[in-house]
Amino acid sequence: MERFRISTAASCGIHCGLFIFFVAVNCLFLGASVSAQEVILQNDTVTDFGNATIQAGFVGGEAASAWLTSSCDGSMVAVQILWLSTTGTGPDILEDSIVINNAGAFPIPGDQLAWISGPLLSDGFVNEFVLPVPVTVHLGSTYVVSLVFDDAPPPTGPSVVTDINGCQGGKNGIFAIPPATWFSSCDLGVTGDFAIRAVVDCGGSALIFQDGFESGDTSMWPG
């Protein structure tokens, strides 16, 4: 997990019935543990000593999702969620679930691929959850990683966060209640990308050259 240092500036607003509190925070990474064969799929740009925004406007049953495109053929082995409050010292919180889906018709996810029940999230960290069974992913394919809330977070968090450099279309979704349907988070006034990430093991992937041959395949080379 990665540790964050937090500031306290705040403002709030209402968008399409979804009440969202915006709390600017400063972030400090203490370092990630990722093997040489693993890559992190992410839309957000939260970096060391950067800024993020706490999105604490959810209620129980709602979800935040990131639509992540794989950079290799391999296996999704874990999910990472940045979870922050204004103090960074809130209690651990048990949420409903983490769900991985195929991409559907944005912002509605497709078929469910994996599910983690009752993730326990610690304030001030990038929390990593290992999937019980790795999910096969393919280069260029998109997968939806969602956190489903069990209850409404406090106004100042801890909750999920977004970066602060704009919301990318087709990359972030919210399941909102009411009306119990999916929206693009950009359409609800969220101004950044969710710091919800996936860890993919590319170790079993063969590199493909422009001529279509796999790395190490010399059988078709001229004699």
Secondary structure as GFF3:
##gff-version 3
##sequence-region A 1 223
A	DSSP	beta_strand	10	15	.	.	.	ID=ss1
A	DSSP	beta_strand	18	26	.	.	.	ID=ss2
A	DSSP	beta_strand	38	41	.	.	.	ID=ss3
A	DSSP	beta_strand	51	55	.	.	.	ID=ss4
A	DSSP	beta_strand	63	69	.	.	.	ID=ss5
A	DSSP	beta_strand	74	84	.	.	.	ID=ss6
A	DSSP	beta_strand	93	94	.	.	.	ID=ss7
A	DSSP	beta_strand	97	102	.	.	.	ID=ss8
A	DSSP	beta_strand	112	117	.	.	.	ID=ss9
A	DSSP	beta_strand	120	121	.	.	.	ID=ss10
A	DSSP	beta_strand	125	137	.	.	.	ID=ss11
A	DSSP	beta_strand	142	148	.	.	.	ID=ss12
A	DSSP	beta_strand	159	162	.	.	.	ID=ss13
A	DSSP	beta_strand	172	176	.	.	.	ID=ss14
A	DSSP	beta_strand	181	184	.	.	.	ID=ss15
A	DSSP	three_ten_helix	185	188	.	.	.	ID=ss16
A	DSSP	beta_strand	196	201	.	.	.	ID=ss17
###
